Amino acid sequence: MMASILLTLTLLVATVVLAIPLGRYMYHVYQGEQFWASKVLGPVERAIYRVSGISPDREMDWKHYSIALLVFSLFGGLFLYVLLLAQQSLPLNPLHFRGVPAGSAFNTAVSFLTNTNWQDYSGGSTMSYLSQMLGITVQNFLSAAVGITFLLPLIRAFSRHSTRNVGNFWIDLTRTVLYVLLPLSSIFAIALMEQGVVQTLVGDVSIHLVAPFLSHGKEIVSQTLHVGPVASQEAIMMLGNNGGGFFNMNDAHPFENPTGLTNLLETGAMILIPIALVFLFGHMVQSKRNAWIILVAMLVIFVPLTFISQHFELAGNPLLTQMGVNQSNTVNLAGGGNLEGVEDRIGAAASALFATLATATSTGAANCAYDSLMPLSGGINLFLMQMGEVVFGGVGSGLASFLTFMIFAVFIGGLMVGRTPEFLGKKIESYEIKMASLSILIMPLLVLIGTAIAVSTHAGRAGVFNPGPHGFSEILYAVTSPATNNGSAFGGLSSDTRFYNILTGMCMLFGRYWVYLPLLAMVGSLVEKKRVPASVGTLATDTPIFMGLTVGVILLVGALNFFPALALGPIAEQLTPVTSVLTHRG
């Protein structure tokens, strides 16, 4: 356990150290300053504006910003949908895959449009290279960029005053892709290729087996392996909190995650930009102390939950202990613990860390089978999503959700001391609280109503392969993950059905854009307000006391909304006596 704690803390510290200069770099980018990066990429940026007819000096109010975001997303989703349907007739399809069925194409287009990357198919045996590169990978960049551009007006609402301008969506989008996502992904893809991640346009390769074997009386001496442009997709998949893997095994596949170093790099990549955005916030509102308070609050929630998950995974499965199976923590047993569904190269502790980071962010990638995690570990993954992914969260959308909870905490704190709530010099009044409350409550409504529909209909129950609490957990996870734009899944549920394609598709759309619009409306109200000087009675938001209040509000809202559902699923399964489970399964 000490080794897993050291691994977790080392990874977090190293990522924070890298995120600090990245946050400062992003500040220079979004301020439009002239510095070394603009000298290199500035001509490309200006050429894009000339070709597309964008005026770099023109800004938008919140309504025009919202319309631009929605229209851009709509056309991106339609393009991907048509591409998937028509891939059989398009080039770069060396394995001659047929067009994706309409239901799955709709679900996939919505999934990658909303940065969810929920996959009810195996990418390596379904998608052509054109679909993977022009469709999936491009949307990985654009959906991540949209998440960041959604955050920027919210930050500007506190850094500006007495104006209606919140920025220009097209400029924010261009700078995000050109200055941030493309350079980082290029560097990361090269590092992954150096470590052995596949990057090729060859359809498949045939290799000779080290140990041939007999099958139906015939000696098998070779195996055909499917390869493709993996590293380029893997880089933005992790950095952009996308998570949709090239192969069905995702990051447990050795072509996506071949070494211990790639596993460490991919784990850290999930939180690099979300943490850097926290420091960007500190620079833009000129309050680095508030940025550190936000980061520490995230870690206060994340670290204990991660250690609990690692503890249960390293302790092993009590069902196997009853049968006399040795699950001790030794080098010969790849770290020991619960190794069902775990890649031996990675081990139980690193898998648990990866899982908590993938669900704390909106990445949803997996280097182990989440359905095979111990019940409470799977429950922690669920809870991290159900808090609204405010702990790091998705690129842009995560910090926006955290700031929403901070505004809510300011309101509660203001009521306690009997003063008008203020946050970073802006008064928080009834309109802001209504919009913040609406944004916070949309996701729980989607999850709870969607789960209720799934468990009460034959079509929803038909896809469940496991009885009892675990089967309920699979359904709860299948609705929670799309509604929070995460994309991970418990594998024991058949979700490639018309019912789940429609249900999860609607959850992804509403969970993304119904959350965005109330916050952008709140931005429009805040940015017009004058900045109020701090007084003796102002509730300080950069103190440990306020940090504790914010953490309490986040945990309380998550617990009140979802504890009854969690009690029926992972908690009930964890507390089920071993003997009764053995009898039932026997």
C-alpha positions, 0 to 999 in steps of 0.5 A: 500500500505504501508503494501505491501511495508513493506512486499517487503522490509522485504523479500528482506532484509531478503533474502540478509542477508541469501544469504551473508553467502550462497555465502561465503559457495559456494565459499569454495565449488567451490574452493575445499577447505577443510572445515566442509562441505567437511569433511561430504560430501567429501567421497561421492564426491570422491566415485562419482568420482571413480564410474564415472571415473572422475579425480578431477585434470583434467580441460577442455577448453571451447569447452570440457566444452560445449560438456560435458554440451550439451551431459549431457543435451541431455541424460537427456532429452531423459531419461525423454522423454522415461520415460513419454511415458512408465509410464503406464507400470512402477511402482509407478503409483497408479492411473494408468495414461496412458503414456503421449502423444508424443507431450506433452512428447516432450514438457515436456522433453524439458521444464524440461531439460532447467529449463523452467518447462512450463506445458501444462498439470495438473501434478496431473492428468497426471504424475505417482509418478515415473515420478514426482520423477525420472523424474520431480524432478531429472531434477529440480535438474540437470537443476538448477545445469547446470545453475550454472555450466554454470556461473562458467566458466564465473566467472573464465574467470575474476578470471584467466588469461593466461590459457585455463582451465575454470574448469571441468563440471562434478566436478562443476555439482557434487559439485552443486548438492551435496553441494548446492542443496541437503542440501538446498532442504532437509532443505526446504522440512522439513520446508514445511512439518512441515507447512502442505505441503503434502509428501506421496506415497498414491495415493488419500485419501477420506475425509468427507465433513463438509457441504454435498450437493446434486448433481443430487438428490444424497447427496455427503458426501465425496470427493477424494483428490489427494496427493503425494510427493509434499514437496520434489518437491516443495523445489527444484522447488522454490530453483532451479528456476524451477516452475513446480508445482505438482498440476495444481493450482501450489502455489495457491494450499493449499497442495503446499502452505498452510500457510502465512509462506510457502508463504513467504518462497517460495517467498524468496526461488526464489531469495536466490541462485541467490543473493548468486551467486552474492556474490560468484562472488564477492569472486571469482573475489576478488571484493566484491564492484562489487558484491554489484553494481550488486545487487543494480542494480538489485534492482533498476530495480526490486523494482519500477516495483514491487511497480507499479504492487502492486499498480494496483492490490491493486487499483482493477479492474475499470470494477468492480468499475463501477458496484459498487463493493467494492474493498477497502483495508480492512482486511475483503476483504483479503487486497482488490484490484483485487481479481479475480484469487487470493487466499484469503489466500494470497491477491492481494499484496503478489500475485503481489510480488510473480508474479514479483519475479517468472518472474524476476527469471526463476521460473515461479511458480504462487500463483494466476492466471496471466491471471487475473492480471491487464493489466499493472501488466501482462505487468510488468511480461512480461517486466521482462522476456523480459529484459532477466531475468537479474534481479536476473534471473535463478540460474546461467543463470541470473547472466551470462546474467547480466554480459553480459550486463555489458560487453556491458555497458563497451564497450559503456562506453569505446567508450564514453571516447575513451579508450579500454574497460576493465572489471575486468582487461580483455580487451573487444575487438571485439570478446567478443562484437560479442559473447555478442551481439549474446547472447543478441539478440537471445531471442528477435528474438525468441520471436518476430518471434515466436509471429509473426508466432503464430498471423499470422497462424490459428493454433496459433490463434485457442488457444486464448480464449479472443479477442483484446489486451488481446488475443495478450498478451496471445500469446506474453506471451506464446512465451516469457515465453518458450524463456526466460526459465521461464515457467509461462503462461496466462491461457487463451490460449490453448497451449496443441496443436501440434502447441504450443508444437512444437513452445514452445519446439523449443523456450525453446531449442534455448533460453537455448543453443543458449544463452549458446554457444556464452557466453562460446566461449567468456569465452574461449577468456577472460580466455586466456588474461593477466590481465591488471593493472588498470590505470588513464583512466580505466573505473571503474565498481564498481561505482554508475555511471557505475551501472546507465549506466548498468541499462540504457543499460538493460532498453534501450535494453528491451524497444527497442526490446519489447515496440511495442509488449507491446504497442499492448498488455498490454499497449493498454488493460490498456489504453482502456476506461472502458466504451468501454470495458463494452460495448464490453463485454456486 
